[in-house]
């Protein structure tokens, strides 16, 4: 037998003969076993066979090999994880694009029925072009000169209430601010103020979400008085301009649709405004985010008439069938929405004289703003 081992850096060589009786177990005796990196042993069975030189072991045992931390399941997870994440991102991108396309097409559909835009600024027109178009359509005189009257108002970056509700949902506080400021504006219009700085009573006659602007502070400003009528309290007459335009059919009160409105009575026009205000409140309340619940923006009667309804179609729904926009039951769970729903119903009475006044609505919403701690 020849054996070599490394002990503390010192090589030790052993060459010896072992009696046959000590070679146990037979076939693989203990004396002939080697230990990798510690002892190298060789046994032979002929004379002088132990003169061979063996490789000197390092003297340091090898670190045990650890099995791979990644089994088949882990490897599949490592590969499938990024693939799934990429697939999820693609789905999200697709859904976002699809949502914006639906919003765009919905806006296009809703814009079809707006008859109030007599002259719009298209994408291939500049503001100078629009000014020129307006300047060539004034009122003429005998000497060939033209007079063009301009009404300049503040710029409100949120645009109309219609645009605002299409883009955003509103909180309960935001809903109250919009509703209260709209009621305050309408109450101011309807009210006659006596004095040198006074004003006559005015009825709007085309109140809708597209004719209400939203200020930067979340308050409303009533716009587009092109169809408005003034009441002369001294003579008790109404100044109705010779205008071929009619109001937006979707927002027409029952008495306007069936032509039973008393055109000589100023209060009749104020009552018609209140009916339209109730529809605007319905548009606002639908977009109120309460408890994580809100609904998509829709125009009043969206589920009952086509996108551009005729007067006859509106009369059938509003006057004959006496239908009104649906007020969801879950609104009863929130005091602010419950109050809004109650006011809407009281704005939609078939009998105009039974409807709330703008001042009464303003007072109710003022009380609600105090209860809900709304800062206005």
Order of alpha helices (4+ residues) and beta strands (2+ residues): beta-beta-beta-alpha-alpha-beta-beta-alpha-alpha-beta-beta-beta-beta-beta-alpha-alpha-alpha-alpha-alpha
